[in-house]
Amino acid sequence: MKPLEPFKELHRFFESLPHDKSLVLPDFQPFDIKGFEELTNFGSQFIYVFDFPRGEVSYVSPGIQKTFGYEPGEVNLQFLYEKIHPDDHGKVIEATIDAMQGAIDNGMTQPGRLKFSLNYRFQKKDGSYLQVLRHQTVQQSDEQGNILRTTGIIVELGHFPEVIGVTGKMVDNESGRVIYTRSYADRNSLFSTREKEIILLLANGKKTDEIAAELFISPNTVSTHRKNMLKKHAVKNTAELILFSKKQGII
């Protein structure tokens, strides 16, 4: 199945990550996850495992049938993203890429080191939507820190008449420190959520290294975002970019 818009942006990101595509990982077994039985028996939820070398979902727990009406065998990565509410779709992809890039930039891809949580709306078999909370962590990485396998747990939170919005949260499991909590805005706006964060810090006089440390990304990533914004908005330098942002009400 070929990836479709906007899923193909995530597909390209996964393809760009360094990993040996010839590597064959052993088949996933439920007992590979500590506390797996307890997790699957807690509330309405399901677990899925994504293998990067194969680029596919290698396991889906039976809970998806009970909660959402789908059979585990019909699920792949594109399926999981196609069932996200259209208004949340792009935001979830942006949040997922942010989380993985942050873990990679800061060398925190050890199994279980970070937990990323994200809320959004997910479609049931009958066409209705439920609010869900997705927890995701690295389950396996190689000696170079390249991610080989991740585990996701999607928990059903229920029906909400109002739109809650998409919010991502990353926690360092070793220290319990909350690395960030970030609300994701409309991707069709002039600036992405990450660009707005960088613009605000630039306007406050922060340097590239300071911005990188505060946003949990690399200095190169900060520089790339800044160059892209200059080009996208046809301005010559950072001062003009800040002025443009103020005129647009971004800062």
QUIQUI-V136854 format. One record per backbone hydrogen bond with DSSP energy under -0.5 kcal/mol. NH is the residue of the N-H (numbers start at 1). CO is the residue of the C=O. Records with the same first field share a line. If there is no record, write none. Layout:
BEGIN
NH = CO + CO
END
This chain:
BEGIN
7 = 4
8 = 4
9 = 6
10 = 6 + 7
11 = 7
12 = 8
13 = 9
14 = 10
15 = 11
16 = 12
17 = 13 + 14
19 = 17
21 = 19
23 = 20
25 = 23
32 = 29
33 = 30
34 = 32
36 = 33
39 = 35
40 = 36
41 = 37
42 = 39
43 = 41
45 = 43
46 = 154
48 = 152
49 = 59
50 = 150
51 = 56
52 = 50 + 148
53 = 148
55 = 51
56 = 51
58 = 49
59 = 49
61 = 47
64 = 61
65 = 62
66 = 62
67 = 63
68 = 64
69 = 64 + 65
70 = 64
74 = 71
75 = 72
80 = 76
81 = 77
82 = 78
83 = 79
84 = 81
85 = 121
88 = 85
89 = 85
90 = 86
92 = 88
93 = 89
94 = 90
95 = 91
96 = 92
97 = 93
98 = 94
99 = 95
100 = 96
101 = 97
102 = 98
103 = 99
104 = 100
105 = 101
106 = 102
107 = 104
108 = 103
112 = 138
113 = 110
115 = 171
116 = 136
117 = 169
118 = 134
119 = 167
120 = 132
122 = 130
123 = 83
124 = 128
125 = 68
127 = 124
130 = 122
131 = 158
132 = 120
133 = 155
134 = 118
135 = 133 + 153
136 = 116
137 = 151
139 = 149
140 = 149
142 = 146
145 = 142
148 = 140
149 = 140
150 = 50
151 = 137
152 = 48
153 = 135
154 = 46
155 = 133 + 153
156 = 44
157 = 131
158 = 131
164 = 162
166 = 184
167 = 165
168 = 182
169 = 117
170 = 180
171 = 115
172 = 177
173 = 113 + 171
174 = 113
176 = 172
179 = 170 + 177
180 = 170
182 = 168
184 = 166
185 = 183
189 = 186
196 = 192
197 = 193
198 = 194
199 = 195
200 = 196
201 = 197
202 = 198
203 = 199
204 = 200
205 = 202
206 = 201
211 = 207
212 = 208
213 = 209
214 = 210
215 = 211
216 = 212
217 = 212
222 = 218
223 = 219
224 = 220
225 = 221
226 = 222
227 = 223
228 = 224
229 = 225
230 = 226
231 = 227
232 = 228
233 = 229
234 = 231
235 = 230
241 = 237
242 = 238
243 = 239
244 = 240
245 = 241
246 = 242
247 = 243
248 = 244
249 = 246
250 = 245
251 = 245
END
